[in-house]
């Protein structure tokens, strides 16, 4: 197998030499920041403002590694990666982007990127990955790329560095094996991202990663969908069909929310895990299988098993390596990192200039219970970016009074049951209800709603103009 750093002999000779990096980014400040950091730490560093400049630089000078932004005017990072001919002497590539999605990460890694880092990133952490990349003795061509267990990271997961280090350490330990992994946690915490990260770190990363949303498949069709069927196996089976396991062979299959599967399917899955083989529905041919299985559930599996809805023996086979993803309310130190990540991402997606988040806004975000977890926080950040009118995001921009969770449950119930279905009407009811609950304490009501006292005062003036007896309500609530 050829190294993308050069033939073994040449590589050994250069291991004692200064390594050359090429930084490609359309933002001059980021370009110079990374290049300066590299030079201060003993690297030679060149820069390019886009993919076209980078290709010209690569023709003039040999580089060991390219650090490139993905989204740039003209030739972007992905196209640059595709135009770099793989083979001896071709530098490795680390992509940086604010658009961190599962599909884009997989696409980048399969196209030949050695690593994939999502903004906002820590410069020290980025160059730790660079040093790991440069220390790799041999990197496979794009078609055969495999992520080393202790090497590259996809950048899919965002959070406090200490939390990520703990999770990464576990994933790195598990990734080289074939054992099943069970990821538990409430909806919206990122279980699928963890499963994807596990796949990308394994030696199966260049093989298929098949995701199956179990609740979306009718229970009577689960066996057919997962294991395939023979022609004539049942009414409507007009041809032979291969199932999801067939397409995942050699790679990884994710059974998302596996607690929603039928007992008949569970029995067949148990045999697959024990024997590594299966038959299509209505067939006799035994099909050998080499697949890593990852399962997730947002339910308490002990209760599901006790209710007779899930096989206990199957759960033990699935739960070889358990990974618990706590709700966002139990890992509040992740919130600032997630907020920064989502705000940057949605600013880029909506072609908006960067919007810093004020301390007051971050404090309000940290106080929320986030019953909808990371998914809820992501939606709140997107709304704030899209509707923001200023040059920074303050607490009012996040409109946290519209969120239904934890401490607002009683008010939310009243809103849902109310005949007023407009957003403005529901907002008005929520604000007035909170004033009643706080006995007209405007400061406390504003704090619970996640808005400023000034915003609350303006809202009350709006309601007065609409004919709402605000003063009467406040007098009654204050008693």
N, C-alpha and C positions, 0 to 999 in steps of 0.2 A: 504494500500500500504506500503511495507516495505522500510525502508531507507537503502541506501547503506552505510551509516555511522554507522548503528547499530540500535537496537530497540530504541523507544522513550526514555525510562528510561535511558538506557546506554548513549544515546546521550546527554541527559540533564546533566548527571554526568560529561561527558567529555567536555562539553562546557566551564567549568571553568578550564580545564586542558590544558597543553601545547599540541598543535597540532603537529602531526608528518607528515613530508613530505618525499617522496622518489623521488630523482632526478635520471633519467635514461638517459644517453647520452654516446656515445662512445668517445666523445671528452672530455678529462680530464679537460681542461681549462673551458669549459662551465659547466661541472658537478660541479666543485669546486666553480665556480663563483655563481651559483644559490644556492648551499648548504650553502656557506658562507653568502650570503645575507639573506637566510632564518634564519640561526642561529642568525645573528645580529639583526633580527627583532622578536625574541622570539619564533621561531619554533624549534623543534627537526628535524634534517634532516639527512637522510641516502642517500647513493649513490650506483649506480650500472652501470656497463659499457655496459650492453646490457639487452635484455629481459629475458634471462635465469638467469642472476644474480638477476634480479628484482624479478622473481618468487621465487627464493630461499630466498631472503630477506623477501618477504611477508609471507613465511612459518614460518620464525623465529620471525618476529615482525609485530605487527598490525600498519598500517599506515592509516591516514585519507585521504590522497590524493597523487596521483602519477603524477609527471611531467615527460613526456617521449618524447624523440625524436622519429620520425617515422622511418627514414632510418638509420639502424645500421647493422653492420655485424652480421650474425647469426639471432637471434630472434629480429625482429623489433617491433616498437611501436604498430602497428595494430594487430600483432599476439599476443603480450603481452596482449592487451586489450581483445582479444577473449578468451584467456586462463584464464583470471581472472573470476572465477565463480561469477555471479551476486547473490546478496542476502545480508542478514544482515552481516555487518562488512566488506563488500568489499569496498575498497577505491574508491573514484571518480578519474577520469583520465582527465588530460589536456595534449593534444598532441602538440608537437612543430615540425615544419618541414619547409624546404625551398621549398617544392613542393606543394605550395598552389593552388589547382585547385577546381573548383566547385564540381566535382564528388567526389574527395577525401574527401572534407569537409563533404559532405552529407553522404558518406560512414562511416566516423569516428563518426559522431554524431549519426547515426542510430545504429552503433555497440555499442554505450554506452558511448562514450567520452562526458564529460561534456562541454568541450571547445576545441577549435582548434586554435592555434596561429601560424602565419606564420613568419618565419625569414625574415629580421632582426626585432627583437622585442626589446622593451624598458623594462628593468628589472622591473622598477617601475610599468609600465602598466601591465606586466605579473602578478606581485604579487597582484595588485589590483583585477585582475580576480580570483586569488587564494583565496583571502580573501572573495570575493563574493561567490565563490563556497563553502567555508567552512561555510559560514553563511547561506547557503541554508538549510532550515529545513528538507526537504525531497526530494530525487532524485529518479525518476522513474527507474525501470529496463530498460535495453536496448530496449526491444521490445515496451516499452510504453514511451520512452524518449520524453520530450517536452522541448524546450528551453524557459526559463522564459523571459518575456519581458525586464526586466532590468538586466538580468544575462549574460549568456555566449555569446560570440561572435565567429563567425566562423573563423575569420582571413582572409576572402576572400578579403576584401577591404584594400588597402594600400595607405597611403598618410600622409600629415602633421597631427599631433595629433589634432590640433584645428579644422581642416576641418572634420576629422572623428567624433569628438565629436558632432559637429553640426548635421551631418547626422545621427549618431547613436541615438541621442536624438529624432529626428523626427521618425525614424523607430521604436524605442521603444514605442513611443506614439501611433503609428498607428497599430503596430503588433497585439495587442489583439482584435482589431475590425474585422469586416467582410467587411468593405468598400472597394470599388475599388480604385486602385492607378494607376496613369498615370505618367510614367517616360519618360521625353523628353530629347533630347540631340543628338549631332551628332554621327555618327558611330565611334566606337572604344573608347568610354569614360567609358564603364563598366556598361551599363544599366542592362544587364542580371545579373551581380554580385549583384547589389543593390536589384533586385527582389529576388534573391536567399537568400540574407541576411535577407530580410523581412520575407520570408517563414520560415527560420530557427529560427527566433526570435518569431514566432507566436506559438499559441497552436496547430497549424496544422503541426508542424515540423516533426512529425512521420508519417504523411500521405503523399500521393503522391505530387510531384512537377512536373507538366507536362509542358514542354516548346514546343511552337508551333512557327515555323518560317513561318509566314504568306506569305511572298513573294515566298517561295519555293513551295507553294501549288497552282496549277492552280485555277483561280477564280471560274470556273464552278464546281470544286470539293471541295470547301471550306466547304460548308454546310455538305456534306457527311463526310468529314474528321473530322470535329469538333463535329457534332451531331450524326453521324452514319446513317445507312440506313437499310431499310427492304429488304428482298429478293425480286427481281423483281422490285424494285423502279425505275430502269433505266437499259439500256442495259449494260450488264456486271456485274450487281449486282446479283451474283449467290447464295449469302447467306446473312443472316443478319450480320450486322457489327456494333459494338459499336464504338462511336467516342471518341475524346480526352476528352470531358467534362465528359463522363462516367468514364473514367479512372482517372480523377482528382477529382472525387467526394469525399468530405471530406477534400480535401487538397487545393492546389493552382494551378491555370493555368496561364501561362505567354503567352500572345499573342504578340509576338515580331514583331515590325513594322506593327501594326494593320492598318495603313493608306493604306496598300496594299490589303485590302479586298474588296470584291464585295458589292454593295449596297444591294443585296438580302441577303447575309450573315449578313450584318449589321442590317437589319430589324429583323432577327430572334434573333440576339444577344441582341438587345434592349429588346425583350420580356423576354429573359432569365434573364437579370438583373432586370427587373421589377417584374416578376412573380416567379422567381426561379424554373422554369420548362421548359421542351422542349419536342418535339417529334422527332423521327428519320425521315429522309427523306423518304417519302412514307408510313409513319406509322400514327396510331391514338392513340397509347398508350402514355399517359402523364407521363413523368419521372421527379420526383422531384429531385432537385439539391441543394447541399450545397457545394459551392466552392467559394474561394476568387479569384477574377480576377485582374490580373495585366497586364497592356498594356504598350507598348513602341512605340516610333516613333522618327525617326531622321528628320522628316519634320516639317515645320511650319503648324500646324494643322488649324490655322485660314485661311491660304491660301487654304488648301485642302478643307475645308468646303465651302469657298467662291466659289471654282471652281465646287461645286456640286458633288465632288468625295467622300465625307464623310458626314454622317448624323449629323446635328448639335445637335439634341436631344440625339443621342448616345454619342457624344463627352462629353456633359455635364454630362451624367451618368458615363462615364469612369473617368472624371477629378475631382472626389470627393476630392482626395488628390493628388495634383500635386507635383512631385519631378523633379526639373531641374538638370541635370548633365552638368555643364559647360564644354566647350572644354578645353583641357589641357593647351592651351595658356593663359587661364584666371585663372589658378590655379598653377602657377609656383612653389609655395612652396611645391607642391606634388612631383615635379620631382626628387629631391635628394632621397626621400624615395622609389620611384618607381624604380629608377636606382639601388639602393642598393639591393632591393628585386629581381629584374630580374637578376642582375649579380650573386647573390648568388644562385639563382635557377638554372641558366644555368651552372654555375660551377659544381654544384652537379649533374645535369643531364648528363653532359659530363665528369664526373669523373676528373675534373680539380681542382687543389688547388685554394684556395681563391685568387681572383684578386681584390685588392683595386683599386678604381677609383681616378685618380689624380685630384687636384684642377683645373688644366687647362682643363681637359676633362669635369669636371662637369660644369665649366663656359661656355664651348662651347655648352654643352647640354642645359643649361638654356637659351641660346640665341636663340635657334631654335624656329620657330613658331609652329611646331608639328601639321600640318594640319591633319595628320592621327591619332592624339590623342594618347591614351595610347597604342593602338595596334601597332602603328608605333614605339613608343619608345621601346616597348617590342622586336620587330623584330631587331631594331638597337642594342640593348643590346645582343641579342642572337648572332648576327653576330660578334660583338666585342669579345665575349667570345670564340667562336669557332675558330676564325682566329688569336687571340692574340698570340704573340710569346714571350713577356716579362713576368715579374712577377707582373706587374701592367697595368691597362688599361689607356693609355694616349689618347689625343684627336684624334690622327691619327688612333688608333685602331677602333674607332667608324665609320670611313669613312663617315663622314656626307656629304661629297661632292657628294655622290651617292643619297642622299635623295632629293625628289621632293616635295617642299612645298613653300608656301608664297613667300619669296623674290627670290626664284629660279624659279618661274613660267615661266618667259620668256625663260630662258635657258632650262628649261625642255621641253617646246614646241619645241624648236629647236632640241633637242635631239630626241624626239619622231618622229619628221617629217624627221629626217635624215635617209639616206639609210644605215648608219653604225649601225648595230644591236648588235655588241659585247659590253660587258661591258667596255672593255678597250677603244673602239672607242667612246662610249657615254661619258665616263669619260673625255677623251681628249677634246671632243667638249665642254663639260661643263666648263672645266678649261679655255680653250682659249676664250670662250664667256665671262666668268667672267672678264678676263683680259681686253677684249675690253670695257666692261661696266665700269670698274674702271679706264680706260685710263692708263693701264699698271702699276697701283699701286699694287705691289705685296703684300704688307702688308694688304691692304684692301681686295684684292681678296682672300687671304688666310683666312682672318677673315670670309668673307661671305661664303666661301666653308667649313669652319669648320676644316681646316687643318693648320699645321704650315707653316711658310715661308720656312723652310728647306725642308719640303716635297714638296711644290710647286716648289722650285728650282730643286729638283731631278726629278720631273715629266717633267719639261721643258727640262732638259738635255736628258731625255729618248726620248722626241719628236724630239729633234735635231738629235739624233742618227738614228731616223726613217726617216729623210729627211724632216721633217716639218720645214718650214721657220719661226721659232719662233721669231728670232730677227727682221725680217721684220714686223711680226704682232705686236710686241711690239712697234717698232718705229712708225708704223702707228697709233696704239691705243693711244700713248702718245701725239699725236698732239692736 
